[in-house]
Each structure stands twice: as structure tokens, then as C-alpha cells.
Amino acid sequence: MSAPALDLAAVRCRLAEAGVGSAGELTADRIAGGRSNQTFVLRDGGDPRWVLRCPPFAGRTPSAHDVAREFRVTTALHGTGVPVAAPVLLCEDDDVLGVPFTVVEYVAGRTVRTAADLAELSDADLDRCVDELLARLAALHAVDPDAAGLAGFGRRDAYAARQLRRWSAQWVHVGTSAPAATAELERRLREQLSRHVPDQDTVSVVHGDFRIDNTLLDPSDPGIVRAVVDWELSTIGDPVADVAMMRVYRHPALDLIVGERAAWTSDRLPGSEELLARYEEQAGVRLRGNDFHLALGYYKLAVIAQGIHHRHLSGATSGDEFATAGDAVADLFRSGMGVFG
């Protein structure tokens, strides 16, 4: 996929100012699959060198495309037990591309995004992959945020209540195009969540969007994660939220959001409860607040789906793969209400 909207000469200039030289003129190819930020592979006449990330050029949702947040957290995590691409450049000057952007080193890896991608893995390799995913997530949650340089990255308290407020505010922005019946489901789930906000007793770095297709696997060994990617939702919070979102993404509605059969919805993968149990075994913990965060995860994914639909209606996206996200919203709200019985 080409990238005609990028001013690659300006990007090359910013790289040079950061002390990063290129062998020639830059070319860019957009990586398919993203529904929030855009991702481009940059070359300077040969093999891939860097990856550029930036928000959509139109139809953006406030606070939903924070590439500066991505850059800060991956810079802090680089060199820890959490594999991330090496940071290169953060440009917050909108005059360069019209949006802020980041550049990181290119990581050669295997992406397992679709059911077809997953079909290439044997059952044994897939089981090893799941163990590795859970181990990397547990490693993330074991990082001391202050020691990693993330003091001030986010508040330590009231994470659940703050998340509910944040995603409720997102709905106000994107839910204007939702049918009345869907808006009523949103209201009912939001009220249920408000009555069940749990206390928080654990603090960690939270990825916010963790599943198999937000990782790059070793090209020859799917039991090794080379990099965890897509950190724009990361913050300091309760690790149960990451596990809950990973479980929510097992819902078939994810297929509608990504516009094809997703790898993570496959029945070859562990179910929701097994993922929780295997994480707890890997991390050596018992998680609290599971029901609330699972229901909130359904709420969040519904708002994300509505945001994709909202941008599609605004003309900010094109292609059939964006056309079905809106069909997932009501079902996800209903699933969230089902958690509470």
C-alpha cells in the first residue's frame, strides 16, 4: 500500500537532525491492518530500515492516537524483558506531516493477524506461542514503572474509574452516529459498570491492546516474540485490565472490526477462562476485579468499533475492511452486560 500523503523529504530531514542518516531518498509502504494509528515501513533504497507511526490524517478521536505516549513507553521499556523496537525519533510538530509521528527501528518479524496466518502454525507451535505471549505480558507487568523512567506516566490510583470516564467520554464523541437502540445499550452497560467499580491493589505498566497481532514473532520460531507493538493505549494501571482485554478480543465481533477472520478469534486458541488461568500461572498471581474489567473491556472494544465506524462515515477511511466495524458495537455492549448476569 503506497503512502502518497507522507512528505518523505521532511521525514528524512528530521531523521538527519536526530543524527540518523539515510543512504538515499526515502520510500514508504503502508502496513495493512491498523485501525487506529497508521504504520509505514521506510526504506532508503534497500531493505526496510525504520517504521513510521502517525495518527489518521482525518477523523481523529481526541486522545485515541497518542504516538508520543507510544514513544515514551517503548523508550522506557527498551532493554527490559519486554521486547520493543528501538526508538529513533519523535516529532510532535504538526507542520511536518500535519500530524505528530514517531520513527523506530525496523524489526524483522512474523505477523499473525488473520485466520489464514494462524493456519500456518502447528498446534504445538501455537501452544508455545501462547505461552510466550503470556510470559511477555507477565514480564511487562513485572516492570517497575519508576525504575524504568515512567514516573508521571500515569496516575497510580483509581484506574478502573478513570478508564470508565475516559471511554465514556470517547463514546460521547463517536456515538452520535449510533442507532438509538445501540445508544441505549451503551447507557445501560455504563450504569452497570458505574455500580461495580473495584478497588485497585496492584500497579503496573499496562499495554491496553495486547493480543497476538500486536506482536512480531520470530520469522522461524513463533515461540519467540521479537517485539510488542501498538502502545498508544498504554498507561500505568491495573494489570488485570490487559488480561481482560486479551480475553475480550476472543469475541467473534473482532472479525467485524478488523474486516476479516482474525487470528485471535480462532477456536484453536485457548478460551477466555483458560487464558486467565494460564496468565495467572505464568505471573504467579491471582487477579482481582476480573468481572468489572472484562465488562469494561467489552465496553472499550465497542467504543473502538464505533470510532472506526465514525471515521469511516466521515470519509477518513476507504475500503471494505472498514465497513463492518459498526455491526459489532451492539453485540459487544450486550456481552458486557452479560458479565454481570
C-alpha positions in Angstrom: 0.0 0.0 0.0 1.6 3.3 -1.0 1.9 6.3 1.1 1.4 9.4 -1.1 0.3 11.7 1.8 3.7 11.5 3.5 6.3 14.2 2.9 9.2 11.9 2.9 11.8 14.6 2.3 10.6 16.3 5.5 10.9 13.0 7.4 14.4 12.4 6.0 15.3 15.9 7.2 14.0 15.2 10.7 16.0 12.0 10.8 19.1 13.8 9.8 18.5 16.4 12.6 18.3 13.5 15.0 21.7 12.2 13.8 20.2 9.3 11.8 21.5 9.3 8.2 19.9 7.6 5.2 21.7 6.2 2.1 19.2 7.8 -0.3 15.7 9.1 -0.9 13.1 7.5 1.4 10.2 5.4 0.1 7.3 4.2 2.3 4.8 1.4 2.2 1.8 1.4 4.4 1.3 -1.8 6.5 -2.3 -3.0 6.4 -4.2 -4.0 9.5 -4.1 -0.9 11.7 -7.5 0.7 12.7 -6.2 3.4 14.9 -2.7 4.8 14.0 -1.2 4.4 10.6 2.0 2.4 10.2 4.6 2.7 7.3 7.8 0.9 6.5 10.5 3.3 5.5 13.3 2.3 3.1 16.3 4.3 1.9 16.9 2.4 -1.3 17.3 -1.1 0.0 16.0 -3.2 2.8 13.5 -1.9 5.4 15.2 0.4 7.9 12.6 2.1 10.0 8.9 2.1 10.9 6.9 5.4 11.0 3.7 5.7 13.0 1.2 8.5 12.9 -2.5 9.2 13.5 -5.0 9.2 10.7 -4.9 12.5 8.7 -8.7 13.0 9.2 -11.5 11.8 11.5 -9.3 11.5 14.6 -10.8 10.9 18.0 -9.4 13.0 20.9 -6.7 11.2 22.9 -7.1 8.0 20.9 -4.0 8.1 18.7 -1.2 9.1 21.1 2.0 8.3 19.3 4.0 10.4 21.8 2.8 8.1 24.5 3.8 5.1 22.5 7.3 6.5 22.0 7.8 7.3 25.7 6.8 3.9 27.0 8.8 2.0 24.4 11.8 4.1 25.1 11.5 3.2 28.7 10.9 -0.5 28.1 13.8 -0.9 25.6 16.4 -3.1 27.1 14.0 -4.7 29.7 12.4 -8.1 29.5 9.7 -6.6 27.2 10.9 -6.7 23.6 10.2 -3.5 21.7 11.5 -1.8 18.6 14.4 0.6 19.3 13.2 4.2 19.4 14.6 6.6 16.8 12.6 9.8 16.6 9.6 11.6 18.0 8.2 14.6 16.0 5.4 16.4 17.7 5.5 19.3 15.2 2.3 19.1 13.1 3.8 21.3 10.5 6.0 18.5 9.2 3.3 15.9 8.2 0.1 17.5 9.5 0.2 15.1 12.5 2.8 14.0 15.0 4.8 10.9 14.2 7.4 8.5 15.5 10.1 6.5 13.9 11.5 3.3 15.3 14.0 0.7 14.0 12.5 -1.9 11.8 12.1 -5.3 13.4 12.0 -8.3 11.1 9.2 -10.4 12.4 6.2 -12.6 11.5 2.7 -11.1 11.9 -0.1 -13.4 12.8 -3.2 -11.3 12.2 -5.7 -13.4 10.3 -7.1 -16.9 10.5 -5.1 -17.7 7.3 -1.9 -16.6 9.1 -2.7 -18.7 12.1 -3.3 -21.8 9.9 0.4 -21.8 9.1 1.3 -22.7 12.7 1.1 -26.2 14.0 -0.8 -26.9 17.2 2.4 -27.3 19.1 3.9 -24.1 17.8 0.7 -22.3 18.6 0.7 -23.5 22.2 4.3 -22.4 22.6 3.3 -19.0 21.1 0.5 -18.5 23.6 2.9 -19.4 26.5 5.4 -16.8 25.1 2.7 -14.1 24.7 1.6 -14.6 28.3 5.2 -14.6 29.5 5.9 -11.3 27.8 2.7 -9.8 29.2 3.7 -11.0 32.7 7.2 -9.5 32.1 5.6 -6.2 31.2 3.5 -6.2 34.4 6.7 -7.0 36.4 8.5 -3.8 35.3 8.8 -1.2 38.0 7.4 1.9 36.3 9.5 4.3 38.3 12.7 2.4 37.8 12.1 2.3 34.1 11.7 6.1 33.9 8.0 6.2 33.8 7.3 8.3 36.9 4.5 10.6 36.0 3.4 8.5 33.0 0.0 8.0 34.7 -1.7 8.1 38.0 -1.4 5.1 40.3 -4.8 5.2 41.8 -8.5 4.8 40.7 -7.5 3.2 37.4 -10.9 1.5 36.9 -12.9 4.6 37.5 -10.6 6.7 35.3 -10.9 4.2 32.4 -14.6 4.2 32.6 -14.7 8.0 32.5 -12.2 8.1 29.6 -14.1 5.6 27.4 -17.5 7.1 28.2 -16.1 10.4 27.0 -14.9 8.8 23.8 -18.4 7.4 23.3 -19.8 11.0 23.5 -17.6 11.9 20.6 -18.1 8.9 18.3 -21.6 7.7 19.4 -23.5 10.4 17.6 -24.0 8.2 14.6 -25.1 5.1 16.6 -28.7 3.9 16.4 -30.9 4.8 19.3 -31.1 1.1 20.4 -27.3 0.9 20.5 -27.1 4.1 22.4 -29.5 2.7 25.0 -27.3 -0.4 25.4 -24.3 1.8 26.0 -26.1 3.7 28.7 -27.2 0.5 30.4 -23.8 -1.0 30.4 -22.2 2.2 31.6 -24.5 2.4 34.5 -23.8 -1.3 35.4 -20.1 -0.6 35.3 -20.5 2.5 37.5 -22.1 0.3 40.2 -19.3 -2.3 40.1 -16.0 -0.2 40.1 -13.5 -2.3 42.1 -10.7 -1.2 44.4 -7.2 -1.4 43.0 -4.3 -3.2 44.8 -1.8 -3.7 42.0 0.0 -1.1 39.8 2.0 -1.8 36.6 2.6 -0.6 33.1 -0.5 -1.6 31.0 -0.3 -2.2 27.3 -4.0 -1.7 26.7 -4.3 -3.6 23.5 -2.5 -6.9 23.9 -3.1 -9.9 21.6 -1.2 -11.9 19.1 -1.4 -9.5 16.2 0.1 -6.7 18.2 3.3 -8.6 18.4 6.0 -9.5 15.9 7.1 -13.2 16.2 10.4 -14.6 15.2 10.3 -15.5 11.5 11.5 -19.0 12.1 10.2 -19.7 15.6 6.7 -18.5 16.6 7.6 -19.3 20.2 9.7 -16.2 20.4 8.2 -12.6 20.4 10.7 -10.2 18.8 8.7 -7.1 19.6 5.4 -6.0 21.2 3.9 -3.1 19.1 0.9 -0.7 19.2 1.4 1.0 22.5 -0.9 4.1 22.0 -3.3 2.9 24.8 -0.5 2.2 27.3 -0.5 3.7 30.8 0.1 3.0 34.4 -2.8 1.0 35.8 -4.1 -2.4 36.9 -2.6 -5.4 35.1 -6.0 -7.2 35.2 -7.1 -4.8 32.5 -4.6 -6.2 30.0 -5.7 -9.8 30.7 -9.3 -8.8 30.4 -8.8 -7.1 27.0 -6.9 -10.1 25.8 -9.9 -12.2 26.8 -12.4 -9.8 25.2 -10.6 -10.0 21.9 -11.6 -13.7 21.7 -15.1 -12.5 20.9 -16.2 -13.2 17.3 -17.1 -9.5 16.9 -13.4 -8.8 16.5 -13.7 -10.3 13.0 -16.2 -7.5 12.1 -13.8 -4.8 13.5 -10.8 -6.0 11.5 -12.9 -6.8 8.4 -11.8 -10.4 8.1 -11.4 -13.6 10.2 -9.0 -12.6 12.9 -6.3 -14.9 14.2 -7.2 -14.2 17.8 -10.9 -15.3 17.5 -9.9 -18.8 16.3 -11.2 -21.8 18.3 -7.6 -23.2 18.1 -6.6 -20.7 20.8 -7.4 -21.1 24.5 -10.8 -19.7 25.6 -11.2 -16.7 27.9 -11.1 -18.6 31.2 -8.1 -20.7 30.2 -6.2 -17.5 29.1 -6.8 -16.1 32.6 -5.7 -19.2 34.3 -2.5 -19.6 32.2 -1.6 -15.9 32.7 -2.0 -16.3 36.5 0.2 -19.4 36.4 2.9 -17.5 34.4 2.8 -14.4 36.5 2.4 -16.2 39.9 -0.5 -14.0 40.9 -4.3 -14.1 41.5 -6.0 -11.2 39.7 -8.9 -9.3 41.3 -11.6 -7.3 39.7 -11.9 -9.7 36.7 -15.6 -9.3 36.1 -15.5 -5.5 36.1 -12.5 -5.3 33.8 -14.0 -8.0 31.5 -17.2 -6.0 31.1 -15.3 -2.7 30.7 -13.2 -4.5 28.0 -16.3 -5.2 26.1 -17.4 -1.5 26.6 -14.0 -0.3 25.3 -14.0 -2.5 22.3 -17.5 -1.4 21.4 -16.3 2.2 21.6 -13.3 1.4 19.5 -15.5 -0.2 16.9 -17.8 2.8 16.9 -14.8 5.0 16.5 -13.7 3.1 13.4 -17.3 3.3 12.1 -17.4 7.0 12.9 -14.1 7.7 10.9 -15.4 5.6 8.0 -18.6 7.6 7.8 -16.6 10.8 7.8 -14.7 9.6 4.8 -11.4 9.3 6.7 -11.1 5.6 5.6 -11.9 3.7 2.5 -12.1 0.0 1.7 -14.5 -2.8 2.6 -12.3 -3.8 5.6 -13.6 -0.7 7.5 -17.3 -1.1 6.6 -18.3 -3.8 9.2 -17.0 -2.4 12.5 -20.2 -0.7 13.3 -22.0 -4.0 13.1 -20.0 -5.2 16.2 -21.0 -2.4 18.6 -24.4 -3.5 19.9 -23.3 -7.2 20.4 -20.2 -6.1 22.4 -22.4 -3.9 24.7 -24.7 -6.9 25.2 -21.7 -9.1 26.0 -20.5 -6.6 28.6 -23.9 -6.6 30.3 -23.9 -10.4 30.3 -20.8 -10.5 32.5 -22.9 -9.1 35.4 -25.7 -11.6 34.7 
